[in-house]
Amino acid sequence: MKYGTLFFLAACVSCASLRGAAPNERTMESYDVVVYGGTSGGVATAIQTARMGKSVVLIEPGSHIGGLSSGGLGATDIGNKGAIGGISREFYQRLGAHYGKPEAWTFEPHVAEDTFKAMLADAKVPAVLNERLDLSGGVTMDGRRIVSIRMESGRRFEGRVFIDTTYEGDLMAKAGVSYHVGREANATYGETLNGVQTKNAKYHQFDAPVDPYVVEGDPSSGLLPGIQEGGPGEEGSGDKRVQAYNFRMCLTDDPQNRMPFPKPEGYDPLRYELLLRYLNTGNWTVLKLSTPMPNRKTDTNNKGAFASDNIGMNYEYPDGDYATRERIFEEHKTYQQGLMWFLANDPRVPKHVQDEVNQWGLAKDEFMDNGGWPHQLYIREARRMISDYVMTQHDCQGNQKAEDPVGLAAYTMDSHNVQRYVHEGRVLNEGDVEVGGFPPYPISFRSIRPKQEECENLLVPVCLSASHIAYGSIRMEPVFMVLGQSAATAACMAIDANTAVQEVDVPRLMERLKQDAQILEWKP
């Protein structure tokens, strides 16, 4: 039996008894641990739970497993691979086996999803797809404990511990756990790289003056699309703005596997007038961060002042309902597909640019149920929990060190641009921060579990407790898998001891993590 078949059979086991039942008549499905969110972190969480002998279900709101790791981000961001162990490392080793080498940190999206499915099947984890949490009363609490969660379909899941592994943190939020959206002021945690950052704009900035008005030189004609009214705000001050999202495109130059870029419904050439003006200054960067993948493919990310990042168009996403998020998803899709169609087809685009773009296209054998377009929007940041320990710039740079580590982070403090505005008659971007130069550092157990007075049986390894700028360093897919495994271990230990997750014996937790090949201390 092929592992894909086994995966879907396992996913359907818990569905069988529910067929034919009306949503409000469905019986409760009970597990030791309920994992909500089929991201890479969710997969690792569910696998570790099963390995520790507990019953577990992995619930995914969409139709795909693996989140961004199977959604186009094949060029793994980590900074130092030596910081990654456990199930996370196993994943990259499994990918390596597929490609005939010890490990693979660059890979095709469909291979990543197949690998995640195989790992779940090996662990005999049931995966329930296309089930979204009911955002209106879908979390049943008994004091400080989650008793059960209800999906929009009416399907209900009961558990002893719940783990939110979504990029959005919906379960966390609906359980009443404190969280933050946007950028804190520098003063909040004594940082220097948080809040509004106009002076750190060294990268992805307009390197030549570009006029921001519909009619060049005429402010009365209005601003071009994507540029906000007003200034960026006081330097270092907090706001509710969120760093830009995009799709990590998988492109190919193989004529046998290449599809032309589609012209999206609602395409508006004015949306790209700013880019055209920038191109005419001699700046061409849109495809310059295309990392080669196996079989003549790429992971193409944002590069430069105007590229795939849809700056300023996602502020409503973190706290938005499903309709709001779907609208934002579609707007981002229209923007980015329109960007590529514009570059490939608009006769005003410089010929050398157009010739380069037209060497590429979407891969026919990727995202085959979505016309070759990624199914996962890159949610770089949404909600972030506020717990007893908030990871900050001080942790990243080694000025503060968590004594209860459950994993290491190893990437530059990285925030993409947050807004686009006008200054002295020219357009500028704001929010990009890229500061590194520090070794891997520990992530606190307290940062992946809520305050005990808020919820006693929930863990949050993805939307963890971190400031905006520290989250920019932590938010890497391998780290989410590391933290997911650690969260699962803590959940199982809490069940065994019949305690709140906050009361888990941390030294014993750390010892078990080490036994399972997690890396908790950096030794150069």
PyMOL commands that set and color helices and strands:
alter all, ss='L'
color gray80, all
select helices_A, chain A and resi 3-13+16-18+23-25+40-51+67-70+81-83+86-99+109-122+170-174+186-189+269-279+322-345+351-357+368-370+393-396+445-448+468-474+477-497+501-503+506-515
alter helices_A, ss='H'
color red, helices_A
select strands_A, chain A and resi 28-36+56-60+127-129+139-142+145-150+156-164+179-180+213-215+218-223+251-252+258-259+290-293+297-300+361-363+384-385+405-409+413-415+419-423+426-430+433-435+441-444+458-459
alter strands_A, ss='S'
color yellow, strands_A
deselect
rebuild
show_as cartoon
